Amino acid sequence: MVWSEIQFVGPFQAPAPFGMSASGAHYRSDNEQKEDPVSDPMSSSERRQLQALEREHARLLAEQERLQGQLASRAAYLGSHLQPPGEIARQFEEAADADPVDRAQNLNEAAGYWAMAGELERARRMHLAAIADGGEVAGDARVWYAEFLLEFGDAQAGRALLDTVLAEGPDDFGIYESVAETFEAIDAPDEALHWFDAGLARLRLTAPDQEFELYRLAIGRSRIRESLGLPEDSDDRWAEQQREGWVERLTLDGRSAQTHSVATAVFYFPEPEFDAALRRWPQLREQYDSHEEHRESVEKRLRAMDSGHDTRVSPATVDGLAEYAAAGDGDPAQSKTRAAYAAELSRLGMDIDWPPGRNEPCWCGSSRKYKKCCGRPN
């Protein structure tokens, strides 16, 4: 029973409230003489609890602000992957009109995105315009048009154009790799193997010191031969030896890589974060001269580990890395700290699959198709 539930009748008088006499005069106990319940109603223990809650509230507000910053950075990074391909194609067309020097390259890029958007006739016109322009195009404008024909149009004409290019004996390993992977994608493994073989032979003749490029062609060749059920040969064994060597050299924390099937996350700074990282930790300049060099290093690690591993990219923020390093008394400038943070981001689901499809946006956030960006480094 509570007092509010009682109705008093007649001369009966309710008991005086605690701390007050029946006549209404206040009285105090010995303990209450020390702390005025009106001016300071809380006890010392209650006050300490309140202060602890206020500190926790401030900490949570700071954590919320940090997470909002990371979310904004992540959203900006993912935004480039979410742009409609038609919108990106128009941007490249506008760039082609504005810059005569890079007109052919931009027309070629526009063609690829129009194909992604399903605008195949417009893509064909852009490819032909890039070839007619005569300007420099990474990987040869004719090759990109031939691959377009193989995937979307006249396969016979595409093969004929590629035969012409192959007869010229190009020195760019990327042409051989790109064409081989295109044939692989359209389920033509024999032709894919032919281009891998041709590229490997050409590169050994003209540039035998390009170890990683030779490795890429050899490992692609080995993959196709395995799919065809062909017995292992000396080049296959060489490719596997090279793979193990590259994995060990490029493992982020410097330790020997293991070859069992595990998930591998590679640390990556998107370009805005990379610039901020160099300002915050100038010693990183000793490892990377530019963001382009950083991207190429990440792609090398990914390709070296792309055998028996679930390989992923962990885009990182400067603030996130700094907080992670501080919590574990690590040094953000050390590769082992960044590798551990990449693993943590992957554990939290803040990573992306690698490799993307050849016609999908590149993992680096450039908005370019993977096969024309990090999938085919110059």
N, C-alpha and C positions, 0 to 999 in steps of 0.2 A: 504494500500500500504506500502511496506517495501523498504528500500533503495536498497537492492540487486536487486530489480525488475526495477530499473531506469537506463537507459543508457544516459549519458550526452554528448552533442555535442557542439562544438565551445567554446567560451570563458566563458560559464557558469561554476561556481564553486560550488560544493556541500557544504552545511553547514558543519562547522567544527564539529568533534565529541564532545560529551559532555565532558567538562573539558579541552578543548584546543581552543585557539584562531584561527582565520582564518590563521594567519601567522605560526601556528604550535606551539606557545608557550603555555605551560600549565598554567592554573590558578586554584585557589582553592577558594571554598566558605568558609565562617567563620566556618561552621561545619566540613568541611574537613580538616581544620588546626589541629583539635584535633586528628583525626585518619587517618593515612596514608593509602589510598586505595590500594597502591601497596604492602606494607609490611603486612597489616592486612585488607583484603578486607571485613571481616564480621563485622556486628554490634554486640553490646553486646547481644541483644536478640537472634540473629542468633547463636552466640557462645553458649549461654545457651541451645538452642534447640539441637545443635550438641552434647553437653555434655550429655544431657538427652538421646539422641538416642544411644550414645556410652554405657551408663549405661544399657539401655534396651537390647542392643546387647549382652553385657556381661552376663546379667541375663538369656537371652534365650540360650546362649551357655552352661551355667551351668545347666539349666533345661534340655537341650538336653542330656548332659552327664549323668545326674541323670536318665532320662528315659531310656537311652541306658543300664545303669547298671541294672535297674529293668527288662528291656526286656531280657537281657542276663540271669539273674537269673530265670525269668519265663520260658525261653526257655530250660534252663537246667532242671528245674523241670518237664516240660512237655515232655522232651526228653525220660524220663524213661517210659512214657505212650505210646510212639510212636514206641518203639523198636518192631520189628517183633517177635512174640512169638517163632518162630523156633530159632532165634538167642539167645533168653533168655534161651531156653531149652538146647542149646549147652553149654552155660556158666555154667549151673547147672551140666551138665554131666562132664565138665572139673573139676568143683569143687569137684564132687564125686570121680573122679580119684585121685585128689590131697589130699583129706582129708578123711582117712579111718574112723575117729571118726564120722563125719557127713555124711558119704556116703549114708546111707539109706534116710536121710532127703533130701539130694540134688537129689537123684534119684527120690524121690517122687515129688519134685518140677519140675524136668525135665518132668516127666510124664504128669503133668498138662498142661505144656506149649506145649508139643507135641500134646496133645488133642486139644488145642486152635488153633494150626497150621493145624489141619486136618490130622495129621500123627497118626492115631489111633492105628495101629499095633505097631509102635514104642512106643507110650504111654503105651500100654499094657505091652510090654517087660520091660519098666522102672518100672511100678508098681510091677510086679512080682519080679524084681531084688531087689526092696526096701524091699519087704516082706521077700525074701530069705536071705537078708543081716542080718536081725534080729536086726539091730540097732534101736535106739530110733527115732520115728517119731511123731511129734506133732499131736495128734488126731487119732493115730493108722493107720499104713499103710494099714491094711485090710479094714478099713472104707473108705479110699480114693479110693482103688481099687473097692470096692463094689459100691461106688457112680459113678465111671467111667462106670462100667458095666450097672448101671441103666440108665445112660444118653446116652451111646454110644454103648453098646454091649448087653450082655445077661442079661436081667432084672431078669430072674428067678434065675440065679446063684448069682446075686448081692443081691437079697432078702435073699437067703439062707445064704450067708456069713454074712449079717447083723443080721439075727436071731441068729447066733452063737455068735456074739459080744454082742448082747443084753442079751443073756442068762448068760453071764459072769458078768453082772451087773457093767459096768464101772462107775467110780466115776467122770470122766471128763464131766462136763456139756456141753462142746463144742462138744462132740461126739453126744449127743442127739440133740442139736440144729442144727448141721450141717446136720445130716441125715434127720431130720424133714424138714429142708428147701430144701433139695434135693428132697424129695417126693413132697413138695409143688411146686417146680419148674417143675416137670414132671406131674403136675395135678393129684396127688394122695393124696388128702387132708385127707382121713381117716387114711392112714398110717402115714402121717405127724402128725396128732393129737395123734396117738398112741405113737409116739416117744416123743412128747412134754410131754404127760402125764407121760410116764415112767421116763423121765429125771427129771421132777418136783418132783415126788414121791421119786426118788433115792436121789436127792440133799437134800430134806427136812429130809431124814433119816440120811444121812452121813455128811452133812455140812450145817446145818440150819442157820449158821451165815453168809453165803455167799449171802448177800442181793441182790447185783446187778445181780449175776448169776441167782438167783431165779427169779428175775424180768424179765430177758431176756427170760427165758423159759416160764414164765407165760404170758408175753405179746405176745409171738409167739403163744402160745396155744389159747389165746383169739382171735387173728387174724384169726386163722383157724376155730375156732368155729363160728365166725361171718360169714365167707364165706360159711359155711355149713348151715347157718340159724338156728343154735341151740340157745336156750334161754340162757340168761345170768345166770351164776351161781356164787357161792361165790368166786371162784378163779378168775373169770373175773372181779368181783368188786374189789378184792384185787389188781389185776394187774393194774387197772385204778387208784386206790389210790396211788399205788407205782409210777406210771408214773408221776402223778402230783407232788408227793414229789421229785422225781429225777429231774424233770424239774426245780423246785424251787431251789433245792440245787446246780444244775449245771449251772444255768443261769450265763452267763459270768460277767455281771455287778452287780450281787448280788441281784437284785430286783426280786420280785416274777414274775414268768413267766405267760404269759397269754395263754389261751388255744384256742384262736380263730385261724383260718387258716391264717397264715402269713408266709412270707418267712423269714427263719432264717439262718443267715450266722455265722459259727463258725470259729474263728481265729485259724490259724495253721502256725507254723514255720517249713518248710522243714529242714532236718537235717543240711545242711551247714549253713543255716541262724540261726538255733537254737544255734549252737556253737558260731557263731559270736555275737548273742544276749547276751549270758552269759558273753562273754568277755566285751561287751559294758555296760551291766547293770548287774553286779554281784548279785544284790539283787534278780534277778529272780531265783537264785539257791534255795531261800527259798520256791519257789513254785514248782520247778521241779528239781529232782536230775539227770534226764537223758532224752534224747530225746524219749526213749521208754515210759517213764512215761508220757511225754507230749502227745504222740500219743494215749496212752490208755485213757487219760483224754478227748481228743477230741472225740474219738469214743464213750465214755460214754455220752458225751453231745449230740452227734448226735443221738444216740439210744434213749436217754431219750426224745428228742424232736420229734422223728419220729412218730408223730400222730397229724394230723391236721395242719401240717406245710410243707411248701416247704423248705426242709433242704439242705443246701449247705456248702461247705468248702471254706474258703478264705485263700489260701496260701499267706503268707506275707514275705516281705524282711525287713531287719534291717533298711536300709536307708529310705525305704518308711514309716515305722512306726515312725522313728525319725522325719522325716519332717512333717508328719501328726500331731504328738504330739506337735511339736514346733509351728505349725500354730495355734493350738487351745489351747496353753498353758496347754497341758496335760502331764501326766507322763506315759511313755511307760511301766513302771513296774507295773502300775495299770491295773487290768483286764478290768475296764470300758473303758479305753482308747483303749485297744486292741479290745474290742468288737465293739466300734464305728468305728475303722479302718476296721474291718472285714465287717461291713455293708457298708462302703464306697467302699471297693473293690468290693463287690457284686453289688452295684449300677453301678459301672463302667464296669461290665461284666467280672471282673478278678477273678471269682470264678469257682468252679466245682460242678457238680451234686453229690449228695449223696442219697442213696448208689449206688455204682457201681454194675454191675451184679456180681454174685458170682464167675464167671469164668473170669471176667475182672480184669485188673491191679488195685491194691489197690490205694485208694485216697492219701495215704501218700507218694507215690513216690518211694516205695521200689522195684518196678518191680514184686513183688510177686502177685499171684492171691488174690483177696480180701478175699475169704473164707479161705485162708491159712495164711492171714496176720491180718490186723486189724479187719476183719470180724469174726475172731475166735481167740481173744486174749487168751494167756495162763493164 
